[in-house]
Amino acid sequence: MKRRNLISYATVAATSAVALPALSQTEPQQIKWRMTTSWPKSLDTLFGGVQKVCDRVAALTNGRFTITPYQAGEIVGGLEVLDAVQQGTVQCGHTPSYYYKGKNPALVFATSVPFGFTAQQQNAWLYHGGGLEAIQNVYAQFNIINFPAGNTGAQMGGWFRREINTVADLNGLKMRIPGLGGDVMSKLGVNVQVLPGGEVYLALERGAIDAAEFSGPYDDEKLGLYRAAKYYYYPGWWEPGPTLDLLVNLDAWKKLPREYQEIFQTAAYEANLNMLTQYDALNREALARLIEKDVQLRAFSPEIMQAAQKAAFEFYEESASQNGSFKEVYQQWKKFREQVFNWNKVNELSFAQFSFLDSK
């Protein structure tokens, strides 16, 4: 879908002020949608972010466009959201797009890739660097249109039942890790598992897996992962700024009045920004609580980081040579990455190296 057909996000305030009087005059037919998600309700920031979208849409349409969200497993499993939206089982869904890399590997860029963008850089690429259009072109193959609607910020590296110091220590390790992070870990010898959030704790606690990453301190604490493994590694180099998407069935989308389309996109945009700020506020407190519970923080060694980065970019180049969709998105993403990294080395890295390390 071309940019002229998308909402201008600079008009968010105008949408609230202008759309409601127009809607009250036209009295459009009431519309009810269902939204399936990849989240259990216990993850109140993820599922809560979905609920905020639904509440905002209802508020801006005076209750004439309502969306009911469902947790993972109520309609379909947490890894089946794309299929449910594509098939019209539900009109929309909330999920990370990298769950569906088997359908088209280019979808991983909609979420996050190893050694990719921070949340701010990801938003810059999506909203102002051509990223959203590139991803929407991929999703159109599945009769779906997507909109960013959440970001967790830079994630942690996950929970390990034993210390991991070298690349050799990764060999044969059974780890829950989705997306391209899983592909890179596989290249380093890890036996990769992909599980929805609600199943991670039991698998780790029972020893079905040796390690698991999910998100950051707040969600990981909610899932109780600290009770199953005590070593908490950082950084989550595979997810430095992961976007969560609202997927919408294109047939259902085209039937919406234009005002409702704009309101839906506005609600998604608000959720995308709000979730990120909420996670930063919650994670700072959760990390302190986890440390008080004798969680052992560990940094990935330079050896592991360097090997992972090398394997990641080798994988990108291999995938680009084998898949046209991946190549098209990757080349555009790679150029933006080079430019924005050069800029952020100057403005943000210099500040962070001084201020973060010397913080009192």
C-alpha positions as CSV (number, residue, x, y, z in Angstrom):
1,M,0.0,0.0,0.0
2,K,1.5,3.3,-1.0
3,R,2.2,6.0,1.5
4,R,-0.5,8.3,0.3
5,N,-3.0,5.7,1.4
6,L,-1.6,5.6,5.0
7,I,-2.4,7.9,7.8
8,S,-0.2,10.9,8.2
9,Y,0.9,10.3,11.8
10,A,1.3,14.0,12.3
11,T,-2.5,14.3,12.3
12,V,-3.1,12.1,15.3
13,A,-4.6,15.0,17.3
14,A,-6.7,16.1,14.3
15,T,-8.2,12.6,14.1
16,S,-9.5,12.8,17.6
17,A,-10.8,16.3,17.1
18,V,-12.4,16.1,13.7
19,A,-13.3,12.4,13.1
20,L,-15.8,12.1,16.0
21,P,-18.2,14.9,14.9
22,A,-18.2,13.5,11.4
23,L,-18.9,10.0,12.6
24,S,-21.8,11.2,14.8
25,Q,-23.4,12.8,11.7
26,T,-23.0,9.8,9.4
27,E,-24.0,7.2,12.0
28,P,-22.2,4.3,10.2
29,Q,-23.2,0.7,10.9
30,Q,-21.7,-0.8,14.0
31,I,-18.7,-3.0,13.3
32,K,-17.4,-5.7,15.6
33,W,-14.1,-7.4,15.1
34,R,-12.2,-10.1,16.9
35,M,-8.4,-10.0,17.6
36,T,-6.3,-13.0,18.4
37,T,-2.9,-12.5,20.0
38,S,0.3,-14.4,20.8
39,W,0.1,-13.4,24.5
40,P,-1.4,-14.8,27.7
41,K,-3.3,-12.3,29.7
42,S,-0.9,-12.6,32.5
43,L,1.6,-10.6,30.4
44,D,-0.2,-7.4,31.2
45,T,2.1,-5.1,29.3
46,L,1.8,-7.1,26.0
47,F,-1.8,-8.1,26.3
48,G,-2.6,-4.8,28.0
49,G,-1.1,-3.0,25.0
50,V,-3.6,-4.8,22.8
51,Q,-6.4,-3.9,25.1
52,K,-5.4,-0.2,24.9
53,V,-5.7,-0.4,21.1
54,C,-9.2,-1.8,21.4
55,D,-10.3,0.7,24.0
56,R,-8.9,3.6,22.0
57,V,-10.7,2.5,18.8
58,A,-14.0,2.2,20.7
59,A,-13.6,5.6,22.4
60,L,-12.8,7.4,19.1
61,T,-15.8,5.9,17.4
62,N,-18.3,6.4,20.2
63,G,-18.5,2.6,20.6
64,R,-19.5,2.0,17.0
65,F,-16.3,0.1,16.1
66,T,-15.4,-2.5,18.8
67,I,-12.6,-5.0,18.8
68,T,-12.5,-7.9,21.3
69,P,-9.0,-9.2,22.1
70,Y,-8.4,-12.9,22.9
71,Q,-5.3,-14.4,24.6
72,A,-3.2,-17.1,22.9
73,G,-5.0,-20.4,22.8
74,E,-8.6,-19.0,23.1
75,I,-9.1,-19.0,19.3
76,V,-5.7,-20.2,17.9
77,G,-2.3,-20.8,19.4
78,G,0.2,-18.0,19.9
79,L,2.2,-19.0,16.8
80,E,-0.8,-19.2,14.5
81,V,-2.0,-15.6,14.5
82,L,-0.9,-14.9,10.9
83,D,-2.8,-17.9,9.6
84,A,-6.0,-16.9,11.5
85,V,-5.9,-13.4,10.0
86,Q,-5.0,-14.6,6.5
87,Q,-7.9,-17.1,6.5
88,G,-10.4,-14.6,7.9
89,T,-10.9,-16.6,11.1
90,V,-10.5,-13.3,12.9
91,Q,-10.2,-9.8,11.4
92,C,-7.0,-8.9,13.1
93,G,-4.2,-10.2,15.4
94,H,-1.3,-9.0,17.5
95,T,2.0,-10.8,17.2
96,P,5.7,-10.5,16.4
97,S,6.2,-11.1,12.7
98,Y,9.4,-13.1,13.1
99,Y,7.3,-16.0,14.3
100,Y,6.4,-16.5,10.6
101,K,9.8,-16.4,9.0
102,G,9.1,-19.9,7.5
103,K,6.4,-18.4,5.4
104,N,8.6,-15.6,4.1
105,P,12.0,-14.9,5.7
106,A,11.7,-11.2,5.0
107,L,9.1,-10.9,7.7
108,V,11.8,-10.9,10.4
109,F,12.7,-7.3,9.6
110,A,9.2,-6.2,10.8
111,T,10.2,-7.3,14.3
112,S,13.9,-7.3,14.9
113,V,17.0,-9.0,13.7
114,P,20.4,-9.7,15.4
115,F,22.6,-6.7,15.7
116,G,19.9,-4.6,14.1
117,F,18.0,-1.5,15.2
118,T,17.3,-0.1,18.6
119,A,13.6,0.7,19.2
120,Q,14.1,4.3,18.2
121,Q,16.1,3.3,15.1
122,Q,13.4,0.8,14.2
123,N,10.7,3.4,14.4
124,A,12.7,5.8,12.3
125,W,13.2,3.1,9.6
126,L,9.5,2.0,9.7
127,Y,7.9,5.4,9.7
128,H,10.4,7.6,7.8
129,G,12.9,5.2,6.1
130,G,10.6,3.2,3.8
131,G,10.6,0.2,6.2
132,L,6.8,0.0,6.7
133,E,6.1,0.1,3.0
134,A,8.6,-2.6,2.3
135,I,7.1,-4.9,5.0
136,Q,3.5,-4.2,3.9
137,N,4.5,-5.3,0.4
138,V,5.6,-8.6,1.9
139,Y,2.4,-9.0,3.9
140,A,0.2,-8.3,0.9
141,Q,1.2,-11.7,-0.4
142,F,-0.8,-13.1,2.5
143,N,-3.8,-10.8,2.1
144,I,-2.7,-8.9,5.2
145,I,-1.8,-5.3,6.0
146,N,0.4,-4.7,9.1
147,F,0.8,-1.7,11.5
148,P,3.5,-1.4,14.2
149,A,1.7,-1.5,17.6
150,G,4.2,-2.0,20.4
151,N,7.9,-2.4,21.1
152,T,9.6,-3.8,24.2
153,G,12.9,-2.0,23.8
154,A,16.3,-3.7,24.0
155,Q,15.8,-7.1,25.5
156,M,17.8,-9.3,27.8
157,G,19.8,-12.3,26.6
158,G,17.8,-14.8,28.5
159,W,17.9,-17.4,31.3
160,F,20.4,-20.2,31.5
161,R,20.6,-23.1,33.9
162,R,24.4,-23.0,33.8
163,E,27.1,-20.4,32.9
164,I,27.9,-19.8,29.3
165,N,31.4,-18.3,28.7
166,T,32.6,-19.5,25.3
167,V,31.1,-20.5,22.0
168,A,31.9,-24.1,22.8
169,D,29.6,-23.9,25.8
170,L,26.7,-23.3,23.4
171,N,27.2,-26.5,21.6
172,G,24.2,-28.8,22.1
173,L,22.4,-26.3,24.4
174,K,18.6,-26.5,24.1
175,M,17.3,-23.0,24.0
176,R,13.9,-21.3,23.4
177,I,14.7,-18.5,21.0
178,P,12.6,-17.4,17.9
179,G,13.4,-15.4,14.8
180,L,16.8,-15.0,13.2
181,G,18.3,-15.0,16.6
182,G,17.4,-18.7,16.6
183,D,19.1,-19.2,13.2
184,V,22.3,-17.5,14.4
185,M,22.3,-19.6,17.7
186,S,21.8,-22.7,15.6
187,K,24.9,-21.8,13.6
188,L,26.7,-21.6,16.9
189,G,25.7,-25.1,17.9
190,V,22.5,-24.4,19.8
191,N,19.5,-26.8,19.6
192,V,16.8,-24.1,19.0
193,Q,13.2,-24.4,20.2
194,V,10.3,-22.0,19.4
195,L,7.6,-21.9,22.1
196,P,4.9,-19.3,22.9
197,G,5.3,-17.3,26.0
198,G,2.9,-19.2,28.1
199,E,4.9,-22.5,27.7
200,V,8.4,-21.2,28.4
201,Y,8.4,-21.6,32.2
202,L,7.4,-25.2,32.3
203,A,9.8,-26.2,29.6
204,L,12.7,-24.5,31.4
205,E,11.6,-25.7,34.9
206,R,11.2,-29.3,33.8
207,G,14.5,-29.4,31.9
208,A,13.0,-29.8,28.5
209,I,15.2,-26.8,27.6
210,D,18.4,-25.5,29.1
211,A,17.9,-21.8,28.4
212,A,15.2,-19.4,27.3
213,E,14.8,-15.9,26.3
214,F,11.5,-14.0,26.3
215,S,11.6,-10.3,26.8
216,G,13.0,-8.2,29.7
217,P,12.9,-8.2,33.5
218,Y,9.2,-7.3,33.9
219,D,7.8,-10.0,31.6
220,D,10.4,-12.5,32.6
221,E,9.5,-12.0,36.2
222,K,5.8,-12.4,35.4
223,L,6.5,-15.7,33.7
224,G,8.6,-16.8,36.8
225,L,11.6,-17.7,34.7
226,Y,14.0,-16.7,37.6
227,R,12.6,-19.7,39.5
228,A,13.8,-22.1,36.8
229,A,17.2,-20.7,36.0
230,K,19.4,-18.4,37.9
231,Y,21.9,-17.0,35.3
232,Y,20.4,-14.0,33.5
233,Y,22.4,-12.9,30.5
234,Y,22.6,-9.7,28.6
235,P,22.4,-8.1,26.1
236,G,19.7,-9.6,23.8
237,W,21.7,-8.9,20.7
238,W,19.1,-10.7,18.6
239,E,16.3,-8.2,19.7
240,P,17.7,-4.7,20.2
241,G,14.3,-3.1,19.4
242,P,11.6,-5.6,18.5
243,T,8.3,-4.3,17.0
244,L,5.0,-6.1,17.6
245,D,2.5,-5.9,14.8
246,L,-1.2,-5.6,14.3
247,L,-2.0,-7.8,11.4
248,V,-5.3,-7.0,9.6
249,N,-7.1,-9.1,6.9
250,L,-7.0,-7.0,3.8
251,D,-10.6,-7.9,2.8
252,A,-11.8,-6.8,6.2
253,W,-9.6,-3.7,6.1
254,K,-11.1,-2.5,2.7
255,K,-14.6,-2.8,4.1
256,L,-13.9,-0.3,6.9
257,P,-15.0,3.3,6.5
258,R,-12.0,5.5,5.9
259,E,-12.5,7.3,9.2
260,Y,-12.3,3.9,11.0
261,Q,-9.1,3.0,9.1
262,E,-7.5,6.2,10.3
263,I,-8.7,5.7,13.8
264,F,-7.3,2.2,13.8
265,Q,-3.9,3.3,12.6
266,T,-3.9,6.1,15.2
267,A,-4.6,3.6,18.0
268,A,-1.8,1.4,16.7
269,Y,0.6,4.3,16.5
270,E,-0.2,5.4,20.1
271,A,0.3,1.8,21.3
272,N,3.6,1.5,19.6
273,L,5.0,4.5,21.5
274,N,3.2,3.9,24.8
275,M,4.4,0.3,25.2
276,L,8.0,1.2,24.7
277,T,7.9,3.9,27.4
278,Q,5.9,1.7,29.7
279,Y,8.5,-1.1,29.4
280,D,11.4,1.2,30.3
281,A,9.5,2.3,33.4
282,L,8.6,-1.2,34.5
283,N,11.9,-2.9,33.6
284,R,14.0,-0.6,35.8
285,E,12.1,-1.7,38.9
286,A,11.8,-5.4,37.9
287,L,15.5,-5.7,37.4
288,A,16.2,-4.4,40.9
289,R,13.7,-7.0,42.3
290,L,15.3,-9.8,40.4
291,I,18.7,-8.9,41.7
292,E,17.3,-9.0,45.3
293,K,16.2,-12.6,44.6
294,D,19.8,-13.6,44.0
295,V,19.5,-13.7,40.2
296,Q,23.0,-13.8,38.7
297,L,23.5,-11.2,36.0
298,R,26.1,-12.2,33.4
299,A,27.3,-10.4,30.2
300,F,27.8,-12.5,27.1
301,S,31.5,-12.7,26.5
302,P,33.2,-10.8,23.7
303,E,33.9,-14.2,22.1
304,I,30.2,-15.1,21.9
305,M,29.2,-11.6,20.8
306,Q,31.8,-11.5,18.0
307,A,31.0,-15.0,16.8
308,A,27.3,-14.2,16.8
309,Q,27.7,-11.0,14.8
310,K,29.8,-12.7,12.2
311,A,27.3,-15.6,11.9
312,A,24.4,-13.1,11.6
313,F,25.7,-11.1,8.7
314,E,26.8,-14.3,6.9
315,F,23.3,-15.5,7.3
316,Y,21.9,-12.3,5.9
317,E,24.0,-12.5,2.8
318,E,23.2,-16.1,2.3
319,S,19.5,-15.5,2.6
320,A,19.6,-12.5,0.3
321,S,21.2,-14.6,-2.4
322,Q,18.5,-17.2,-2.0
323,N,15.3,-15.2,-1.6
324,G,14.2,-12.2,-3.6
325,S,11.9,-10.8,-0.9
326,F,14.6,-11.0,1.7
327,K,17.1,-9.4,-0.6
328,E,14.9,-6.5,-1.4
329,V,14.1,-5.6,2.2
330,Y,17.6,-6.4,3.5
331,Q,19.4,-4.1,1.0
332,Q,17.1,-1.2,2.0
333,W,17.4,-2.0,5.7
334,K,21.2,-2.4,5.4
335,K,21.7,1.0,3.9
336,F,19.5,2.7,6.5
337,R,21.4,0.9,9.2
338,E,24.8,2.1,8.1
339,Q,23.6,5.7,8.0
340,V,21.7,5.7,11.3
341,F,24.5,3.9,13.1
342,N,27.0,6.5,11.9
343,W,24.7,9.2,13.2
344,N,24.0,7.6,16.5
345,K,27.8,6.9,17.1
346,V,28.1,10.7,17.2
347,N,25.1,11.8,19.2
348,E,24.0,8.9,21.4
349,L,26.9,6.5,21.9
350,S,29.3,9.3,23.1
351,F,26.7,10.3,25.6
352,A,25.9,6.8,26.8
353,Q,29.6,5.8,27.2
354,F,30.2,8.7,29.5
355,S,26.9,9.0,31.4
356,F,25.8,5.4,31.8
357,L,29.1,4.1,33.0
358,D,29.6,6.9,35.4
359,S,26.0,7.0,36.7
360,K,25.7,7.5,40.5
